[in-house]
Amino acid sequence: SLFALAGAALRQTAAAGKAEPANLDTDPHLAGWWKLDDASGTTAADASKHGRNGTLGGGLSFDKDSVAGRVGKALKLDGKAGIIEIPGYKGVSGTRPRTVAAWIKTKSSRGEIVTWGLEEFGKMFIFGFVRGRIGLVPSGGYLYMNDPVNDDAWHHVAVVVEEAERPNLHDNVKLYKDGEPATIHDIGLLDLWPVDTGDKLDLRIGRRFNGLIDEVRLYDRALSGEEIKALATQRKSK
């Protein structure tokens, strides 16, 4: 029947829509994956294929700052000098699409999760707290979600910059909380703020962050909502 044909076509379309890599752990666009499960020392291994290992600084070490995480272990930061830097890696620069995702647990409402770029208008990429909420600061503008996450519970947070010739905060950036699209706090004029990230600073994780960070991922493509949800519902540590 016509209905059966339509149903088959829909199923086919749905299947075709899932042509993207099924495994987000082996996705060729996974640019860096810091599980922070390391047992000791001051090197945060990169679980992607790129070997972009991080260096713990400011007195941080896995020996004393590793705690139970959302998946395996996590790293506890004090909001002061502690930081992870990826020597020589400048992140995803220019206007290229990207996704940053991480698990966080904090009572604080300040600090950065992942940062890179150049300290000029539109050239920074700071994913972390903005005015007490999780958001993105490209320098000169900012975007943040309405819902708080500083309740000392685990939350999965992500930011996606979509493919665009000249991406801006209003049209091309999405925030996610616990696998769902976050409601954006509307400050207006967001389309004036470009995302055109510089490539000067080494990527850093956890600057001035007070709390736990786990499973930091960077992709050089825009993950779909379903893919973000898959990351946010990954198995808990046993």
C-alpha positions, -999 to +999 in steps of 0.1 A: +000+000+000+009+036-003+012+038+035+036+009+036+057+024+009+058+058+028+068+039+060+096+021+042+108+053+027+108+070+061+127+041+076+152+043+048+157+080+054+161+075+091+188+049+084+205+071+059+206+099+085+227+077+107+255+075+083+278+095+106+303+075+127+284+052+151+313+052+175+321+086+190+352+071+206+368+063+173+353+092+152+380+105+128+370+140+139+379+134+176+407+159+180+414+153+217+399+131+245+412+136+280+396+109+302+415+120+332+417+084+344+455+084+348+467+067+380+497+089+389+521+116+377+514+148+359+505+137+324+469+135+312+469+110+284+450+118+252+427+089+243+423+101+207+447+090+180+466+123+181+487+119+212+479+154+225+488+146+261+482+172+287+506+185+314+493+191+349+505+224+364+500+246+394+507+218+418+482+193+403+490+156+402+470+125+397+486+110+428+468+135+451+440+150+430+425+120+413+390+111+426+360+090+416+346+104+384+314+101+363+332+076+341+362+060+358+383+087+376+381+125+375+405+153+384+398+177+413+408+213+407+410+240+434+400+271+414+435+286+419+467+276+402+458+241+391+455+237+353+460+212+325+478+225+294+482+207+261+517+218+250+519+228+213+482+222+206+462+253+196+427+238+194+403+241+165+410+275+150+393+300+126+357+295+118+358+257+116+330+237+132+337+221+166+323+205+197+336+206+232+320+183+259+328+174+294+314+161+327+317+186+356+307+186+393+310+218+412+295+241+438+312+271+423+299+294+395+332+306+380+361+291+361+369+277+327+364+242+314+383+244+281+401+274+266+422+283+236+427+311+211+441+346+210+431+374+233+415+397+207+379+404+197+362+372+186+394+353+187+392+335+221+373+303+227+364+300+264+340+273+274+331+276+311+312+298+335+298+332+323+279+352+348+274+321+369+261+299+341+279+276+316+285+294+283+309+305+256+331+336+255+348+343+221+361+376+236+340+407+231+307+388+235+293+359+254+265+334+254+252+313+283+225+290+293+197+298+318+199+267+339+225+266+367+248+235+371+266+244+403+246+220+426+275+197+434+260+170+411+275+156+379+264+174+348+273+168+312+279+201+294+287+208+257+291+236+232+287+232+194+298+256+167+280+246+135+293+248+100+290+283+086+310+307+065+311+333+093+297+317+125+283+339+152+269+334+186+233+339+177+230+317+146+256+290+149+264+281+185+244+256+206+248+248+243+237+215+259+231+205+295+227+168+304+222+158+268+194+183+260+196+216+242+199+244+268+177+274+268+200+304+260+199+335+281+189+362+256+211+393+258+203+404+222+228+414+195+244+380+196+247+379+158+273+407+162+297+384+180+318+363+156+335+330+163+368+332+145+393+316+169+430+325+170+457+299+172+482+314+197+475+299+231+480+263+239+447+246+248+441+245+285+416+226+307+403+238+341+417+273+345+403+287+378+378+259+379+369+247+414+355+212+413+357+180+394+362+176+356+360+143+337+359+130+302+369+162+282+363+157+245+370+180+215+358+173+180+366+193+149+330+189+137+296+198+150+281+168+168+243+164+164+219+166+193+216+128+193+253+124+195+255+148+224+228+128+241+248+096+235+278+112+253+256+124+282+241+090+287+273+069+285+278+043+312+286+054+347+317+042+364+313+008+381 
